[in-house]
Amino acid sequence: MTETPSPSLPAPDGDPATLSGVRHGLLQVGERIALHGSSKRYSITLTAGAVWHTTKGGIPHDDLIGQPEGTVVKTTSGFPFVAFRPLLEEYTVSMPRGATVIYPKDASYILMFTDIFPGARVLEAGAGSGALSLSLLRAIGPTGRLYSYERREDFAAGARRNVEQFFGGPHPAWDLRLGDLNQVIGPETVDRAILDMLAPWECVDAVHDHFVPGGWLCCYVATTTQMGRVMDTIRAHGGWMEPTAVEVNARPWHAEGLAIRPGHAGRGHTGFIVHARRLADGVKAPLRRRRPAPGAYGPDYHGPRPPGVVTE
């Protein structure tokens, strides 16, 4: 694929093998920084001689270049902003994107409950804009391996730029592949898989054949119909434990003196997270003791039917 080279950035401080994406020292040309105002934050890339314009006046980039993090800089009208290097959470929600990103509240849940660990071999489809790829790469470290699949060439190119911008260059644990997962899936055995795609149920068979026993599958979907279809597909397959599904909501709070209340802003529904664990080869999941609700698999249901379901 044809890609625009990432700008040359200073390498992260400390041992380069850690590949954390964290940098220290003075702010430098080419770095993306976060400017925090009274209620909002903004993301800019430092460029010598440039000026960042706001409704409250402009800030010359040269006033920031060469300064330490935590510097307060004022616009031409005297409005203050505080400059920091962005945290991973800030970077993922402000970086250039083609596809919608998995937001940090969901990414953090995925990493914990899919049990992503240093050295893990992880399959990801699709890569989108690279937001979850960043979190996965930081979690698996240089000893792990991330196989990311993306069908769209423009999305794959954007994901590569975002990842290289954050880590200061190519990540040695990342293998980004262009194409449909079912058609180009590699021969590698993996410990974990995250499917962030329109129809993840189409790939349940394929990823099952590449899993180690006990591996975790995670599917991220936007709608209840997608959630139901992938869960019933996993049940019907028989090679997985009973799937679970959650929705993660984050609720900020305001606390100032005696004024303590829920915040007015918040991020509600973004997606559903489905988890299932792979059984050993040749083993079928035990039939569920709890019967489905009456009509759950009635005449109006046309999806996959789990074992033991009686058609009425």
C-alpha positions as CSV (number, residue, x, y, z in Angstrom):
1,M,0.0,0.0,0.0
2,T,1.1,3.6,-0.6
3,E,1.7,5.5,2.6
4,T,2.9,8.9,3.7
5,P,6.0,8.6,5.9
6,S,5.5,9.5,9.5
7,P,7.3,12.6,10.7
8,S,10.6,12.1,12.4
9,L,10.1,12.3,16.1
10,P,12.3,11.9,19.1
11,A,12.5,8.4,20.5
12,P,10.7,7.8,23.8
13,D,13.0,8.1,26.9
14,G,14.4,5.1,28.7
15,D,15.0,1.7,27.3
16,P,13.8,1.7,23.7
17,A,12.9,-1.9,23.9
18,T,9.9,-1.0,26.2
19,L,8.2,0.9,23.3
20,S,5.8,2.7,25.7
21,G,5.3,5.7,23.5
22,V,6.0,7.9,26.6
23,R,8.5,10.8,26.1
24,H,10.1,13.2,28.6
25,G,12.1,16.3,28.3
26,L,11.4,19.5,26.5
27,L,8.6,19.8,23.9
28,Q,10.0,19.4,20.3
29,V,9.0,20.1,16.7
30,G,6.8,17.3,15.3
31,E,5.3,16.2,18.6
32,R,1.6,16.2,19.1
33,I,0.6,17.9,22.3
34,A,-2.6,18.5,24.3
35,L,-3.6,22.1,25.3
36,H,-5.9,22.2,28.3
37,G,-8.2,25.2,28.6
38,S,-10.7,25.9,31.3
39,S,-13.1,23.2,30.1
40,K,-11.8,21.8,26.9
41,R,-8.6,20.3,25.5
42,Y,-7.2,20.6,22.1
43,S,-4.6,18.6,20.1
44,I,-1.9,20.3,17.9
45,T,1.3,19.2,16.2
46,L,4.2,21.5,17.0
47,T,5.5,23.2,13.9
48,A,8.2,25.9,13.9
49,G,6.8,29.3,13.0
50,A,3.1,28.2,13.0
51,V,0.4,29.8,15.1
52,W,-2.6,28.0,16.6
53,H,-5.7,30.2,16.3
54,T,-8.6,30.2,18.7
55,T,-11.6,32.5,19.4
56,K,-9.6,33.7,22.4
57,G,-6.6,34.6,20.3
58,G,-3.6,32.9,18.8
59,I,-0.7,30.9,20.4
60,P,2.6,30.8,18.5
61,H,4.0,27.3,18.4
62,D,7.5,28.8,19.1
63,D,6.2,29.7,22.5
64,L,5.8,26.0,23.3
65,I,8.8,24.5,21.5
66,G,11.6,23.9,23.9
67,Q,9.4,24.3,27.0
68,P,8.8,21.6,29.6
69,E,5.5,19.8,30.0
70,G,3.1,21.6,32.3
71,T,4.0,25.0,30.8
72,V,1.2,27.7,30.9
73,V,1.0,29.7,27.7
74,K,-1.3,32.5,27.0
75,T,-3.1,33.6,23.8
76,T,-2.6,37.0,22.4
77,S,-5.7,38.1,24.4
78,G,-4.4,36.6,27.6
79,F,-6.4,33.4,27.9
80,P,-4.2,30.6,29.5
81,F,-3.7,27.1,28.3
82,V,-1.6,24.3,29.9
83,A,0.5,22.2,27.6
84,F,1.2,18.5,28.1
85,R,2.2,15.6,26.0
86,P,-1.1,13.6,25.4
87,L,-1.7,10.4,27.4
88,L,-2.6,7.4,25.3
89,E,-6.3,8.1,26.1
90,E,-6.0,11.6,24.8
91,Y,-4.0,10.6,21.8
92,T,-6.5,8.0,20.6
93,V,-9.5,10.3,20.8
94,S,-7.7,13.2,19.1
95,M,-5.6,11.5,16.4
96,P,-6.6,11.6,12.7
97,R,-9.2,8.9,11.9
98,G,-11.0,7.4,9.0
99,A,-12.9,4.7,10.9
100,T,-14.6,5.3,14.2
101,V,-12.3,4.4,17.1
102,I,-12.9,2.1,20.1
103,Y,-13.1,4.7,22.9
104,P,-10.9,4.3,25.9
105,K,-13.7,3.2,28.3
106,D,-14.3,0.2,26.1
107,A,-10.6,-0.4,25.2
108,S,-9.7,-0.5,28.9
109,Y,-12.4,-3.1,29.6
110,I,-11.3,-5.2,26.6
111,L,-7.7,-5.3,27.7
112,M,-8.6,-6.3,31.2
113,F,-11.4,-8.9,30.5
114,T,-9.7,-10.3,27.4
115,D,-6.7,-10.7,29.7
116,I,-4.1,-9.2,27.4
117,F,-0.6,-9.8,28.8
118,P,3.0,-9.1,28.0
119,G,4.2,-11.5,25.3
120,A,0.6,-12.4,24.1
121,R,-0.1,-13.4,20.5
122,V,-3.2,-11.3,19.6
123,L,-5.3,-11.3,16.4
124,E,-7.2,-8.0,15.7
125,A,-9.8,-7.4,12.9
126,G,-10.3,-4.7,11.7
127,A,-7.6,-2.3,12.5
128,G,-9.7,0.8,11.7
129,S,-7.8,4.0,12.7
130,G,-5.4,2.1,15.0
131,A,-6.8,3.1,18.4
132,L,-7.2,-0.3,19.9
133,S,-3.9,-1.4,18.2
134,L,-2.1,1.2,20.2
135,S,-3.5,-0.2,23.5
136,L,-2.8,-3.8,22.5
137,L,0.8,-3.0,21.4
138,R,1.5,-1.3,24.7
139,A,0.1,-4.2,26.7
140,I,1.8,-7.1,24.8
141,G,5.2,-5.2,24.7
142,P,8.1,-6.0,22.4
143,T,7.9,-9.8,23.2
144,G,4.3,-10.2,22.0
145,R,2.8,-10.2,18.5
146,L,-0.2,-8.4,17.2
147,Y,-1.7,-9.5,13.8
148,S,-4.0,-6.8,12.6
149,Y,-6.3,-7.2,9.6
150,E,-8.0,-4.4,7.8
151,R,-10.0,-4.6,4.5
152,R,-9.6,-1.0,3.5
153,E,-6.3,0.2,2.3
154,D,-6.9,3.8,3.3
155,F,-7.8,2.8,6.9
156,A,-4.7,0.6,7.1
157,A,-2.5,3.4,6.0
158,G,-4.0,5.8,8.5
159,A,-3.7,3.2,11.3
160,R,0.0,2.7,10.5
161,R,0.6,6.5,10.5
162,N,-1.1,6.9,13.9
163,V,0.8,4.0,15.5
164,E,4.2,5.1,14.2
165,Q,3.4,8.7,15.3
166,F,2.7,7.5,18.8
167,F,5.6,5.1,19.2
168,G,8.1,7.2,17.2
169,G,8.5,4.7,14.4
170,P,7.4,1.1,13.4
171,H,6.6,-1.2,16.2
172,P,8.5,-4.5,15.9
173,A,5.6,-6.6,17.4
174,W,3.0,-5.4,14.9
175,D,2.1,-7.2,11.7
176,L,-0.6,-5.1,9.8
177,R,-2.2,-7.1,7.0
178,L,-4.5,-5.9,4.2
179,G,-7.6,-8.0,3.3
180,D,-10.6,-9.8,4.6
181,L,-9.8,-12.0,7.7
182,N,-11.5,-15.1,6.3
183,Q,-9.5,-14.9,3.1
184,V,-6.0,-13.8,4.3
185,I,-5.8,-15.1,7.8
186,G,-2.3,-16.3,8.5
187,P,-1.2,-19.7,9.9
188,E,-0.2,-18.3,13.3
189,T,-1.6,-19.7,16.6
190,V,-2.9,-16.9,18.9
191,D,-3.8,-16.5,22.5
192,R,-6.4,-13.8,22.1
193,A,-8.6,-12.3,19.3
194,I,-10.6,-9.1,19.1
195,L,-13.1,-8.7,16.2
196,D,-14.2,-5.1,15.7
197,M,-16.1,-5.6,12.5
198,L,-19.6,-5.5,10.9
199,A,-20.3,-9.2,11.0
200,P,-17.9,-10.9,13.4
201,W,-20.0,-14.1,13.4
202,E,-18.7,-14.8,9.9
203,C,-15.2,-15.3,11.4
204,V,-16.0,-17.4,14.5
205,D,-15.0,-20.6,12.7
206,A,-11.8,-19.2,11.3
207,V,-10.4,-17.8,14.6
208,H,-11.4,-20.9,16.5
209,D,-9.0,-23.0,14.4
210,H,-6.1,-20.6,15.2
211,F,-6.7,-20.4,19.0
212,V,-4.8,-22.2,21.8
213,P,-7.3,-24.0,24.1
214,G,-8.4,-21.6,26.8
215,G,-7.9,-18.5,24.6
216,W,-10.3,-15.6,24.8
217,L,-12.4,-14.2,21.9
218,C,-13.8,-10.7,22.1
219,C,-16.2,-9.2,19.7
220,Y,-17.0,-5.5,19.6
221,V,-20.3,-4.6,18.0
222,A,-22.6,-1.5,17.8
223,T,-26.1,-2.8,17.9
224,T,-28.2,-5.3,19.8
225,T,-29.0,-7.3,16.6
226,Q,-25.3,-7.8,16.0
227,M,-24.7,-8.7,19.6
228,G,-27.5,-11.4,19.5
229,R,-26.3,-12.8,16.2
230,V,-22.6,-13.3,17.3
231,M,-23.6,-14.8,20.7
232,D,-25.9,-17.3,19.1
233,T,-23.3,-18.1,16.5
234,I,-20.8,-18.8,19.3
235,R,-23.3,-21.0,21.1
236,A,-24.2,-22.9,17.9
237,H,-20.5,-23.5,17.1
238,G,-20.1,-25.6,20.3
239,G,-16.4,-25.0,20.8
240,W,-16.7,-22.1,23.2
241,M,-17.9,-21.6,26.7
242,E,-21.2,-19.7,27.1
243,P,-20.6,-16.1,25.8
244,T,-21.2,-13.0,27.9
245,A,-22.0,-9.4,26.8
246,V,-21.6,-6.1,28.5
247,E,-22.0,-2.4,27.8
248,V,-19.6,0.1,29.5
249,N,-20.8,3.5,30.5
250,A,-18.6,6.2,32.1
251,R,-20.2,8.8,34.4
252,P,-18.1,11.8,35.4
253,W,-18.8,13.7,38.7
254,H,-18.5,17.3,39.8
255,A,-17.1,17.9,43.3
256,E,-16.4,21.4,44.6
257,G,-17.0,22.2,48.2
258,L,-20.6,21.2,49.1
259,A,-21.6,21.1,45.4
260,I,-21.2,17.4,44.7
261,R,-23.3,15.9,41.8
262,P,-23.0,13.9,38.6
263,G,-21.4,15.8,35.8
264,H,-23.5,17.1,32.9
265,A,-21.3,15.5,30.3
266,G,-20.6,11.8,29.8
267,R,-20.1,9.2,27.1
268,G,-23.0,6.8,26.9
269,H,-23.5,3.9,24.5
270,T,-20.7,3.2,22.1
271,G,-20.8,-0.5,21.6
272,F,-21.3,-4.0,23.1
273,I,-18.5,-6.2,24.2
274,V,-19.0,-10.0,23.8
275,H,-16.5,-12.5,25.4
276,A,-16.2,-16.2,25.0
277,R,-13.4,-18.7,25.9
278,R,-12.2,-21.5,23.6
279,L,-12.6,-25.1,24.7
280,A,-10.1,-27.9,24.1
281,D,-10.0,-29.5,20.7
282,G,-12.8,-32.0,20.2
283,V,-14.7,-30.8,23.3
284,K,-18.3,-29.5,23.0
285,A,-19.7,-27.0,25.4
286,P,-22.1,-28.5,28.1
287,L,-25.8,-27.8,27.4
288,R,-27.1,-24.8,29.3
289,R,-29.1,-25.7,32.4
290,R,-31.2,-22.6,32.1
291,R,-33.9,-22.8,29.4
292,P,-34.2,-19.8,27.0
293,A,-37.2,-17.5,27.5
294,P,-40.4,-18.7,25.8
295,G,-40.3,-17.5,22.2
296,A,-36.6,-16.7,22.2
297,Y,-36.1,-19.2,19.3
298,G,-39.7,-19.2,18.0
299,P,-41.0,-19.0,14.4
300,D,-39.9,-15.4,14.0
301,Y,-36.2,-16.2,14.8
302,H,-34.1,-17.0,11.7
303,G,-30.5,-17.1,13.1
304,P,-28.3,-19.9,14.3
305,R,-29.8,-22.3,16.9
306,P,-27.7,-23.4,19.8
307,P,-27.6,-27.1,20.7
308,G,-30.5,-28.3,22.8
309,V,-32.9,-25.7,21.6
310,V,-36.3,-27.2,21.0
311,T,-38.2,-25.6,18.0
312,E,-41.8,-25.1,18.9
